[in-house]
Amino acid sequence: EGLFLARSRHIHALETAQRELDNAALCGNHQLELLAEHLRLAQNACSEITGEFTADDLLGVIFSRFCIGK
């Protein structure tokens, strides 16, 4: 019961995400740019599995709130 089979690329992506989250936790509140980068890398690793959200998607959300050129 509870047997789960995963592809090796999924396992690698999860290991990468965990490593980046661990690195983010070490940054604390002192190095916010580095913290954000580790979180971005963790998100990218998870997206390799889910395919749900990309950096371009994030930029689209951010810039959709701005009125540019008016």
CNS distance restraints for C-alpha pairs under 8 A (distance, minus, plus):
assign (resid   6 and name CA) (resid  10 and name CA) 6.26 0.50 0.50
assign (resid   6 and name CA) (resid  11 and name CA) 6.69 0.50 0.50
assign (resid   7 and name CA) (resid  11 and name CA) 6.52 0.50 0.50
assign (resid   8 and name CA) (resid  12 and name CA) 6.12 0.50 0.50
assign (resid   9 and name CA) (resid  13 and name CA) 6.05 0.50 0.50
assign (resid  10 and name CA) (resid  14 and name CA) 6.16 0.50 0.50
assign (resid  10 and name CA) (resid  48 and name CA) 7.73 0.50 0.50
assign (resid  10 and name CA) (resid  49 and name CA) 6.02 0.50 0.50
assign (resid  11 and name CA) (resid  15 and name CA) 6.13 0.50 0.50
assign (resid  12 and name CA) (resid  16 and name CA) 6.14 0.50 0.50
assign (resid  13 and name CA) (resid  17 and name CA) 6.14 0.50 0.50
assign (resid  13 and name CA) (resid  45 and name CA) 4.95 0.50 0.50
assign (resid  13 and name CA) (resid  46 and name CA) 6.33 0.50 0.50
assign (resid  13 and name CA) (resid  48 and name CA) 6.75 0.50 0.50
assign (resid  13 and name CA) (resid  49 and name CA) 7.16 0.50 0.50
assign (resid  14 and name CA) (resid  18 and name CA) 6.11 0.50 0.50
assign (resid  14 and name CA) (resid  45 and name CA) 6.79 0.50 0.50
assign (resid  14 and name CA) (resid  46 and name CA) 6.66 0.50 0.50
assign (resid  15 and name CA) (resid  19 and name CA) 6.12 0.50 0.50
assign (resid  16 and name CA) (resid  20 and name CA) 6.19 0.50 0.50
assign (resid  16 and name CA) (resid  42 and name CA) 6.80 0.50 0.50
assign (resid  16 and name CA) (resid  45 and name CA) 6.26 0.50 0.50
assign (resid  17 and name CA) (resid  21 and name CA) 6.13 0.50 0.50
assign (resid  17 and name CA) (resid  41 and name CA) 7.08 0.50 0.50
assign (resid  17 and name CA) (resid  42 and name CA) 4.11 0.50 0.50
assign (resid  17 and name CA) (resid  43 and name CA) 7.03 0.50 0.50
assign (resid  17 and name CA) (resid  44 and name CA) 7.97 0.50 0.50
assign (resid  17 and name CA) (resid  45 and name CA) 5.40 0.50 0.50
assign (resid  17 and name CA) (resid  46 and name CA) 6.44 0.50 0.50
assign (resid  18 and name CA) (resid  22 and name CA) 6.11 0.50 0.50
assign (resid  18 and name CA) (resid  42 and name CA) 7.13 0.50 0.50
assign (resid  19 and name CA) (resid  23 and name CA) 6.21 0.50 0.50
assign (resid  19 and name CA) (resid  42 and name CA) 7.91 0.50 0.50
assign (resid  20 and name CA) (resid  24 and name CA) 6.07 0.50 0.50
assign (resid  20 and name CA) (resid  38 and name CA) 5.13 0.50 0.50
assign (resid  20 and name CA) (resid  39 and name CA) 6.65 0.50 0.50
assign (resid  20 and name CA) (resid  41 and name CA) 6.46 0.50 0.50
assign (resid  20 and name CA) (resid  42 and name CA) 5.32 0.50 0.50
assign (resid  21 and name CA) (resid  25 and name CA) 6.20 0.50 0.50
assign (resid  21 and name CA) (resid  38 and name CA) 6.59 0.50 0.50
assign (resid  21 and name CA) (resid  39 and name CA) 6.40 0.50 0.50
assign (resid  21 and name CA) (resid  42 and name CA) 6.29 0.50 0.50
assign (resid  22 and name CA) (resid  26 and name CA) 6.52 0.50 0.50
assign (resid  23 and name CA) (resid  27 and name CA) 6.69 0.50 0.50
assign (resid  23 and name CA) (resid  35 and name CA) 7.85 0.50 0.50
assign (resid  23 and name CA) (resid  38 and name CA) 6.55 0.50 0.50
assign (resid  24 and name CA) (resid  28 and name CA) 7.21 0.50 0.50
assign (resid  24 and name CA) (resid  34 and name CA) 7.54 0.50 0.50
assign (resid  24 and name CA) (resid  35 and name CA) 4.90 0.50 0.50
assign (resid  24 and name CA) (resid  36 and name CA) 7.67 0.50 0.50
assign (resid  24 and name CA) (resid  38 and name CA) 5.33 0.50 0.50
assign (resid  24 and name CA) (resid  39 and name CA) 6.44 0.50 0.50
assign (resid  25 and name CA) (resid  35 and name CA) 7.74 0.50 0.50
assign (resid  27 and name CA) (resid  31 and name CA) 5.74 0.50 0.50
assign (resid  27 and name CA) (resid  32 and name CA) 7.48 0.50 0.50
assign (resid  27 and name CA) (resid  34 and name CA) 7.07 0.50 0.50
assign (resid  27 and name CA) (resid  35 and name CA) 5.76 0.50 0.50
assign (resid  28 and name CA) (resid  32 and name CA) 7.84 0.50 0.50
assign (resid  28 and name CA) (resid  35 and name CA) 7.48 0.50 0.50
assign (resid  31 and name CA) (resid  35 and name CA) 6.11 0.50 0.50
assign (resid  32 and name CA) (resid  36 and name CA) 6.05 0.50 0.50
assign (resid  33 and name CA) (resid  37 and name CA) 6.28 0.50 0.50
assign (resid  34 and name CA) (resid  38 and name CA) 6.30 0.50 0.50
assign (resid  35 and name CA) (resid  39 and name CA) 6.30 0.50 0.50
assign (resid  36 and name CA) (resid  40 and name CA) 6.09 0.50 0.50
assign (resid  37 and name CA) (resid  41 and name CA) 6.20 0.50 0.50
assign (resid  38 and name CA) (resid  42 and name CA) 6.21 0.50 0.50
assign (resid  39 and name CA) (resid  43 and name CA) 6.15 0.50 0.50
assign (resid  40 and name CA) (resid  44 and name CA) 6.16 0.50 0.50
assign (resid  41 and name CA) (resid  45 and name CA) 6.22 0.50 0.50
assign (resid  42 and name CA) (resid  46 and name CA) 6.35 0.50 0.50
assign (resid  43 and name CA) (resid  47 and name CA) 6.08 0.50 0.50
assign (resid  44 and name CA) (resid  48 and name CA) 6.38 0.50 0.50
assign (resid  44 and name CA) (resid  54 and name CA) 7.09 0.50 0.50
assign (resid  45 and name CA) (resid  49 and name CA) 7.31 0.50 0.50
assign (resid  46 and name CA) (resid  50 and name CA) 6.43 0.50 0.50
assign (resid  46 and name CA) (resid  51 and name CA) 7.96 0.50 0.50
assign (resid  47 and name CA) (resid  51 and name CA) 4.63 0.50 0.50
assign (resid  47 and name CA) (resid  52 and name CA) 5.81 0.50 0.50
assign (resid  47 and name CA) (resid  53 and name CA) 6.13 0.50 0.50
assign (resid  47 and name CA) (resid  54 and name CA) 7.14 0.50 0.50
assign (resid  53 and name CA) (resid  57 and name CA) 6.02 0.50 0.50
assign (resid  53 and name CA) (resid  58 and name CA) 7.40 0.50 0.50
assign (resid  54 and name CA) (resid  58 and name CA) 6.45 0.50 0.50
assign (resid  55 and name CA) (resid  59 and name CA) 6.24 0.50 0.50
assign (resid  56 and name CA) (resid  60 and name CA) 6.09 0.50 0.50
assign (resid  57 and name CA) (resid  61 and name CA) 6.34 0.50 0.50
assign (resid  58 and name CA) (resid  62 and name CA) 6.27 0.50 0.50
assign (resid  59 and name CA) (resid  63 and name CA) 5.98 0.50 0.50
assign (resid  60 and name CA) (resid  64 and name CA) 5.79 0.50 0.50
assign (resid  61 and name CA) (resid  65 and name CA) 7.03 0.50 0.50
assign (resid  62 and name CA) (resid  66 and name CA) 7.58 0.50 0.50
